[in-house]
Amino acid sequence: MEHGQDQFFEWILARTQEGKQEELIDLLKENFEQQRTGSFDKAALEESGKRILALIKPEHVEEFKEAMQHFGKGM
């Protein structure tokens, strides 16, 4: 895992609903593998974002959306 991925992993895991951590970990591993192989595009980002929104605590939804917008600008 790259340094930036590690930071995001820790950041988002701290905002995950109880009991949803394993599902989020699996999703992030999938995303990081797609990034490694170059197949993580804007469509993958949008799909991943939707899935992550269902796993994070409601009080962190807006913060996550802002982070995704920032990340999406770099794609």
N, C-alpha and C positions, 0 to 999 in steps of 0.2 A: 504494500500500500504506500502510495506517495505521501509526502508530508501534508499537503493540502487535503488529500482524501482522509488522512488520519484525523486532522483537525475537524473536518466536517463530520466524520463518523462520531467523534466524541460529542460534538456540539448537538447533533440531531438525536443521538441516543439519550442524552440528558433531557430531551423534550418529548420523549416517546411515552405513550400511555402504558400503564402497568399491564403486563401480560402480552404486550405487542412487540417486545424487544427482539425476540428471535425472528419474527417475520420481517422486521425492519433490517436486521443484520443480513438476512438472506437477500433482501432487495438491494441493499447497498453493495454487497459482494457482486451481485449480478451487474449492477451499474458500473462498478469499478472495472470489472472485466471488459465490459463494452467499451469503456474509455480506453483501456489498455490496447484493445484490438482496433480502435478507431471507428467502431460502429455506434458510438453514443452520439446521436445527433439531436437536433432541436425537438423532433417528434418523440424521441426516447426520453428527453428531459421532461417534456410535458406529461407523458404517461407516468413517468416515475414520480413527478410532483403530485399528481392526482392520488397515486397509491400511498405516498408518504403522508399526505394530508389526512388520510383516514387512520393513520397510526399515531399521529402526534397529539399531544394534549391540546384541548381547545384554546387555552390561553396563549399558545405559541403559534397559532395559525397565521396571524398577520406577520409576525416576525419571520416565519418560514417563507411566506409569499414574497416578502421583500428580498430575502436572500436568494430566492430562485430567480427573481427578476434581474438581480445583479449578476448572477451566474450566467443567465441566458443571454445577456448582452455580449458576453465574451464568445458566444458560439457563432 
